[in-house]
Amino acid sequence: MREIHDLSFDIDRFLEDAARAKQQLDVERWREELRLRALRLFASRTTKLQWTRALLKLVVRELHPDDLFSELIGNLDRVPRRRWPQVAALAVALRHSWRQHGLAQIVRSLHVPRQSAEDNAPSRPTKHSRRSARKSSPSKRERRKSRGTK
């Protein structure tokens, strides 16, 4: 009985080794003979490829952004086409931002302004918020007019 068990174990090991060897040969054949031809064909068929949401998602997925990406960009399905360059740039920046130098290189490469006047300006209310504040409280002129009519 022990001989049968040993024999089946040997056969299993032989089959596993053969499968591994075939897989290795397939990988080597792909790399040495088929890959270049397949990529040349891919390149020729994608000469007129345009930016699509599918391509954008593929690029972002390949860069493996962390949760901060979703926090900064939101739902990728809802990002308008005009912001796709920002999405790609942010995904690359997140990939390289684990060190300050890495992010600085991305900023330089993409010619992103390092600082703008808005970054240094103290926050102040917008025109919209000033208008709504006026509506809720009358101006000095309006108060004088209302006193004079009483």
Order of alpha helices (4+ residues) and beta strands (2+ residues): alpha-alpha-alpha-alpha-alpha-alpha-alpha-alpha-alpha
